[in-house]
Amino acid sequence: MNFIIRTLTVDDSIDYQKIRLRSLLDHPESYGSSYEEESARSDKDINQMFIDFKDSKNFIIGAFSDKNNLIGILGVNREIKIKTRHKANIWGVYVIPEMRGKSIAKKLLLNAIDILRNDPYIRNLLLGLTITNEPAVRLYESLGFRTYGTEPDDILVNGRFHSMHLMCLKIKEGI
């Protein structure tokens, strides 16, 4: 299957919100946001997020099927303070279930890593993921991410706590 990866814009906001809400329903234990919180956001709020991203170094990339349907997403937030601007955070990674097993998440990650390697400040790429998400752990480890800690009881979903691995990929050395 062919698919393309590109940075999402305000024109993609409706499709983004649909897949984001689906991710929160499918795997509530994997995200800090809840479906209830995200579904209460207005179209104007979502559009504003993309407008704000355009004026920052943060971004969301998406994978699109050959029929131009959004099938996967990945967000990046870069730290902006002088002491921490060498770090960026991956968040909100999701591929729709019917498209899994086609290396879409891997290609989204590789695309984000390529973008961040061109940033003169970024050295460390960080992420957190639920420790029970073994396929994601394997994927991140295959790309060189290493666990540097585990946060116990990170999120509470339906009366059950879920712990999170904290992972880092060093994409550049030195200053």
C-alpha angles and dihedrals in degrees: 000000000000122000136164130224123211142150112275121238135193087275087066095049097106093048090044092052091050093054092041091055090046090054091053092050095044097046112013090163091062101060137058091219122073129223089241093055096043096044089055090062113104125232086250090057092050092047090050090053090058092045090051091048090054089059094046137049092254119105148168120221126199138199115224127198121232085265089058094250117146106244104164141022140193129179130207128197119186122207111243105192115102093241095049105029089107088076134077128183128220114214142166099025111176138155119189110255096243090059099046121118093043097097092251095135090047092052091047089053093046090050092051091047091052091051092048094047087064092057107096092215105043115101104147129047112198135191142163127215138175108269092228092060093095098168090056092046089053092048094050092045090050088058093050102264113146129201111243098173148349123232109211118220093003097163136016118219123174093341094311128106121224124199124218135219114221111215136186135195116195104215097175137018129221132014 
